[in-house]
């Protein structure tokens, strides 16, 4: 028998005792205990409902009944590794192939994405990780994020696409001068941890041209932003234009709506080159019948509930509301996004665009008190990130923005009062 549900404080005490301290909690000073979820809502141990604005893993909605049913039914029949023939594996690969350009037609299944690296080789290529460890290795080269709001080349640059692509070209040339070759260029189709960035259209094409000329491959990471989230397209890399096709695409998180499944799609040429090394690829859980049944169910729900079109409609509405708040509240420096992938960049001043880190942290803490779960990202931890389940509604969008408006107004009044108090003190 399972023990009776613990109190929040007891659970927290046991977690601190038994779970490694490097495993972080949201709202560490006052964490939320979540015991169930449905759709875009999560519920704590007291039954209080929270609106989930950040869980892109529960892509089609928390605990979607169709996903639960698919997992249960297949689990009752068979779950084993992919060394046996099974229809689910090939059926799922075939369905995925129909969402991608024809060139990307070979698939490798895994049980999880690597989240910026739990292997030293992956940590070594992730600035998000290595900047907190031993630093950048000699064989790793970091190109500037193509951020036209606070990056090297901004919205007023005459040709930010070429300028950012030339940064890639310059890095390649510098590597060649040191006698090094280029293996691959890794890029999130829409950099998320980097601050919810929307690269200017055409950048991938120009960057890929330099990478290919140097003998490298272009790898598009869709783990955060694939499967219709951007609204206009099924894959975020397609925002760059129909003429752009990556050499490799990585998928994870939303692919299984919370079930551990991930995938790599590539070309026949790359797959054959990999096979020619003589190294067998095998993943014990990758491509098992249950995971593939769940993956198929996710695609069915996206199609049946028209979630890609829904993401575009609701995302456009949310962007409109947020841009109206930008006019009202000077702390909002930029609102950017596509579909239900949106970033709100909070700043201290309009001229310097200095990240409003403390203010962003205060805002998400107060939103939590209003039963809205939001978080921050970006190097300055000042970008509010919206990546909710795809069933997020117009009503949800209005509720969040109305609450943000109220809280930002309160924060502005508090700031003004503090300034008056300091003036009186002097």
N, C-alpha and C positions, 0 to 999 in steps of 0.2 A: 504493500500500500504506500501511496505517496503521503508524505507528512502534510499536516495542515499548513496553509499558507502563512509564511513568516511575515512579521511586521517589516515595514520599509527599513527601519533602523537596524533590525536584526540581519536582514539581507545585506545591508551596506557593511555592517561590521564583519560578517562572514566573508564578503567579497574582499575587503581589505586584508583579511587574515589569510585567505586561501588563493586569491588570484593575483598574478604578478602586477606590480605597480605600474609597469609600462603599458598595461591595458587600460586605456583612459575611459572616463565616463563623460557623457554630455552633462553640462551643468554640475561640475564636480563638487562645488560647495553645497549644492542642494539638489542632488540627482532625483530624477523622476523614476518611479518604479512602474513599469508597464506590464500588465498581466494579460491583455488581449487587444486585438485590433480588428478593424473591418473597414474596407474601402480606404478612405483618406483619413480615418480617425483611429486614434489609439486611446486606451483606457487604463487608468492607474488602478491601484488596489482598492481605492475607495469608489470606483466607478465613474470618476471624473473624465470627461471627454476632452481630448486634445486634438487640434487640427494639425496634421502632419504635413509640413511644407517642404520637407527635405529628403524624404525616404524614396530615392529613385530605385532602390532595390525591389521594393514591393510595387513593381512597375504598373501592373494593371489593377492594383488595389490589394491591401492587406487581406490575406486569407480568402482570396477569391474562390468561391465554391467550385468553379470549373477546374481550377488548378488543384485544389484539394482532392476533388473526385478523381482526376487523372492520376495523381500520385497514388491514391489508395487502391484504385482498380489494378494498376500495373504492379504494385507491390504485392498484391494477392496472387499474381500469376508468376512473376519471375523478376529477379534483379541479379544480374551477374555482369561480368566484364565483357568488353567488346571483342574478345577472341572467339566468341561464338557468333554465328550468323543470327541477326535479329532485324526484323523489319523497321523497328522504331529508329534505329541508327540511320539507315539509308533514307527513310521517309523524312526524318528531320533534316538531314543534310540537303535533300532535294528541295524541301520547303524553304530553307534558308537561302539556297542558291537562287531562288526566284526573286528574292528581295535585293540581290546584289548584281553588279555588272557581270556579264557572262564570263569575263576573264577570271573572276574570283570564283573558282569552281571546285577547289579541293579543301577539305575541312579536317581539322584535328580537334578532338574534344578533350576537355580537361574538367576537373571538378571545381576549380576556382581560379579567379584571376590572382595576380601576385601583389596587388596593392602597393605599388612603388617599391616592391622588392623585399622578400623575406630570404632571398639568397644573396650572397655577397655580390655576385655578378649583376644582379638587378639593382641592388642598392647603389652600386657603383655608377649606374647610368641615371639615377634619379636625383636631381638637385634637391628635391623635397626631403630626401633622406640623407644624402652624403654631406650636405652643408651642416648637418648637426653631428657628423661623425668625423672621419679623417680628412674630409675635403675631397676635391675633384682629382681623379686620377689623370695621368698624362694622356691616356688614350681616349678620354671622354671630352667631348666638345659641346658646349652649351650655347645654343643660338638664342638671341633675344626673343622673348614672347611677342608675337605680333599684336601688341596691344596699342590701339590707336587713341586710347584715352590718357593713359599715364606712362606709356612706353617711350622708347627712344624716338620713334617717328609717330606723330600724333595726327589728329583729324585734319589739321591745317597743312599737313605736308603735301606737296604737289603729287607725289607718287609713293605712298607708303608701301604698296604691294612690292614694287621693285626694290625699294630701299630695304625692307625686311628680308627679301629673298637674297639680296646682295650680301647681307650679313652671313647667310649660310654659305654663299660662294666664297666669301673672304675666309671663313673658318676652314673650309675645305682646302683652299690654297695654302693657308698657314700650316695645316696638317701635312700637306704634300711636301712643303719645304723642309719639314722635320723628318721626312722619309716615311711618313705614315700613309696608310690607305683608309678609305671610308667603307665601312661595312653597312651601316644603316642609319637612317634618320627617323627617330621616334618622335611622334607628335600626337597629342590629344586633338581630335578633330575640333573640339571646342575646349580649350584649357579650363578646367574646373577648379582644381586646387590653386591654379595660378591666378584665380580671381574672376571666374565666369567670363572668359574672354571670347569675343567673336572675331576670329581672324578675317581680315579683308578678303573678299572674293578674288581669286586669282593668285593668292600667295602660294597655295599648295602647288599649283602648276609650275610656277617659276622656281620654287625651292626644289621640287622633284626633278626638274630639268638639270639643275646643278648636281644633285645627288646621283642621278642616273649617269651623268657624264663622268662622274668620279668612280663609277662601278658599284655604288651602293643601292640599297632598296629603300622604299618609302613605306613606313609602317604607321597606319592610322589607328589610334586607340579610340574605340567606340564604347568602352566599358561604362562610362558615365552617361553617354548621350545618344546611344543608338536606339533602335526599335521604335522609331516614330516620335520620339520626344521632341524633336525640333519642329514638328508640325508640317513644314513644307515638304520634307523628304523623310524617308524611312531611316536613312543614315545621315549623320551630321556632315560627313565629308562631302556629301552631294550638294551642300550649300555652296561649295566652291565652284560648281559648274558641271555640266554633263560631260565635259571633256576630261575631267580628272578622275583617275582610277588609281587607288593605292596598290602597292604590290602585296601587302599583307594587311589584314584587318583583324584586330583583337576585340573580342566581345566578352562580357561578363555581367555581373550584378543583375540588371533587369532581365537578362536572358531567361532566368528561371523563377522570377518573381519571389526570390528569397531562398529558393532551393539552390544548393551549390553545384552550378554548372557554368562552364565557360567554353569559349571556342576561338580558334584561329582559322581564318579563311585566307587562302592564297591562290597563286596561279599554278598551273600544271608544271611550268618550267622550274619554279622554285621548289615545288614538292618533289620533282624528279631529281633535282640537284641534292636535296636533303637525303632522299633514298639512296643516291649514289655513294653517300659516305659510308654506307653499310651499318649505320646506327639505327636500331629499331626504336620507333616511338611507341611507348606503351604507358598508359595511365590507368591504374587499377579501377578508378571510378569514372574516368572520362568516357562518355558515350554509352553509359549503362542504360538499360531499357526504361527504368523509372525516370532518370534525368531527361531522356529524349521524349518520353511521354509528356512530361511537364513542359519542356520546351515547345512541343507541338501545341499544347493547350494554351500557352502564352500567345503564340501566333494566332491561334483561333480567336482568342478573346480580343486581341488588338483589332482583328478584322471584323468580328461580329459586332463589337461595340463602337467601331469607327473611332478608335482612340487617337489615331494620328490626326484626323481632322478635328477632333475634340481638343487636342493639345494646341493646335493652331488657333482655334476660335477663343478658347479660354486664355491662352497665353497672350494673344493680342489684346484682349480685354484687360488683363492684369497689367500689361505694359502700359496701356493707356492710362489706367488709374495711377500707376506709379509715376509716370511722367507728369501727371497733374500735381502730384505731391512734390516733385522736383521743383516746380515753379513756386510752390508755397514754402518749402523748407530748404534753406541754403545749405544745410548739411548734406543733402543729396546732390552729389556731383555728377553722377551718370547713372542712367538706367539702360541696360543693354540685354539682349537676349534673342532667343528664337524659340517659339512654341513654349513649352513648360521648362525651359532652361533660361533662367533670368538672374542677372546680378544687379544689385543696387549698391553703388560705390559711395560710401560715406566719407566726407572730407571735412577738414578743419577750416580750410579757406579755399575760395574759388580760384585764386591766382596760382598758388603753389600746388594745389590738389593734395595736400598733406593728408595721409590716411587718418581717419577719426577712429582709431582702434578702441580706445576706452569707451567712446560713445556707442560704438557698434556693439560692444560686449554688454553695456548697460541696456541697450535696446532689446537685445535678444533675451536677456534675463527678465525684463519686464513683460515681454511678449509671452514668455513661459508662464508668468503669473496670470496672464489672460488666457491661458490654455491654448497657446499657439506655439508650435515647435519650429523654430528657425535657427540657423547657425551662420557663422561667418567663414570666409575663406579669403585667399589672396595672401601675398607676402606680408601685407600690413594687417591681416585679420580684420579688415574693415569692410569687406564686401558681403552684403547679405545675399545668401544663395537660395534661390527657389528651384527646387527639383522635386516637386511633390509626386505622389502617385498620379497616374494619368487620368484617374476619375475625378480629380480636383475640379470643382465646379465654379461657375460664375459667382454664386452666392459665397463660396469660400474665398474667392479672390476679393470680393467687396468687403467681407468681414475682416480679412487680414489688413487691407489697406486702410479701412476706417480706423482700426485699432492702432495701426502705425501712426496715422495722422494724429490721433489723440495723444499717444505717448510722446511723439516728437514735439508736439505743442507744449506738453508738460515739461519736457526736458529743456526746451527753449526758455520757458518761464523761469525754471530753476536756475539756469545759467545766467539769466538777466538779474535775478535776485542776488546771486552770488557776486556778480560784478558790482551791484549797488552796495552790497555789504563791504566789499573790499575798498570801494571808493570812500565810504563813510569812515572806515577804519583808518585810512591814510589822512 
